[in-house]
């Protein structure tokens, strides 16, 4: 098929990119018209032009590199990333205004760096899509990648020097810049889990010992993955950050269900999550404070101040919001990262946040569709794992900012400020696009997948 024919075949993606450009342009224009601060640095005209050029280049590159890939994922990513950049510049201006009024306040400026990290993420996206010609071939490097993931977690734990947060050990500082290795480590560990489960899934169903109504696999069959999982969990616990523990453990349990179809193992995993959470609550003061945040008004001037301000921000937004640039979302601490959804909640209301959640859920859904369409078990589990980890992350962020769950410190994918998170998310999407390209090549489409691949085995 010639390049022009490939380009014509990606009409859906092209039309969605045009819609994304219109929405981001409208958001930037509305924000620029409402924000009167002299510190607002986003030039609306040039930003819209840059978005148009970037979307065009991305569309052309995707057509050349992964021509048969999913046509919905990247427009959704572009929309989240675009409106996130607009909101970050709006929060920057408010933060700098506050610093003008209070010289002791240290402003947070994340918008310009988010633009740079977006460009870096897109470059990495293209490199991954070009280098990884077939996602299934990553199985040959799975053990090495899994080991690299553990090393990254360990490096963050043992890294000397100053840290952004004295209560957690998830950052490393190089040349004055902070990096979070765990963001990439979770992708590498998912690749390892996918490989192990695809190779040994029958061991969970055909052999083992039955206790408490659950058939446990033989230790010699699962010793390797137990060691990898155990070491990763121990490192994450010592990092004193409950979010990555929940994210990685929950994803591993979901992948185990995908591989075996055994609901009993899922139940066991949920029990272990509960027991682990109870233990961490009793040994970590930080976890205790976050549990206290479930009642935002219990200590609104001290330990639950952040949660209380988030609740006020949500309630002030109502159904349609105050309008972009017309609220006070900057009053919520760390609104640039952990609580950026509350900023959207205040200024775009329930309608705007619901739209962001729907768009994020579309990425998850298309990832699961790619998993269904993939031909080999490893690619199925890898794509499914990537989709599930995004789903868990989105759920915990939404529930945490609305006081339905304790705050986990996780960021909203593609929206929150953070270079490590953004670049790693683009790597994840690149692998999803490569898997979908391989699965759909030869005019094969998701509807052609006959067998439900969420369950690869049987048994309870």
Protein Blocks (a to p, Z undefined) as FASTA:
>chain_A
ZZklmmmmmmmmmmmmmmmmmmmmmmmmmmmmmmmcfklmbdfklmmmmmmmmmmmmmmm
mmmmmmmbcfklmmmmmmmmmmmmmmmmmmmmmmmmmmmmmmmbccddfklmmmmmmmmm
mmmmmmmmmmmmbfklmmmmmmmmmmmmmmmmmmmmmpgcjdfblkbcfbcceehiacdf
klmmmmmmmmmmmmmmmmmmmmmmmgccdeehiacddfklmmmmmmmmmmmmmmmmmnop
aklmmmmmmmmmmmmmmmnopaklmmmmmmmmmmmmmmmmmmmmklmmmmmmmmmmlmmm
lmmmmmmmmmmmmmmnmmnonbehiackllpghklmmmmmmmmmmmnojmlmmmmmmmmm
mmmmmmmmmmmmpmbfklmmmmmmmmmmmmmmmmmmmmmmnopaccehiacehkagcfkl
mmmmmmmmmmmmmmmmmmmgghiafklpmbdckbgbecZZ
